[in-house]
Amino acid sequence: MDEKDILDSIGRYVSDEQKLRERYQRGELSGAEENRRLERIELALDQCWDLLRQRRARLAAGEDPDLATPRPPDEVEGYLQ
């Protein structure tokens, strides 16, 4: 996945998040369903941002950005704790 692919994915996830919130506001989703889906989207977004940061750090260090790899969700989410 190159930087453009990652940014495209981020854009899609943000759009999905927005649509999900709109559906909840219109009463098409329960609060529990909205939360469940938002959690998945937010996790995917966190992984995308992490991969993008890895690629940019590798590039800044003169390394190959294509060697950056997606980290598992529990590792990415563990940064906040």
Protein Blocks (a to p, Z undefined) as FASTA:
>chain_A
ZZklmmmmmmmmmmmmmmmmmmmmnopacfklmmmmmmmmmmmmmmmmmmmmmmmmmmmn
opafklpccddfklmmmmmZZ
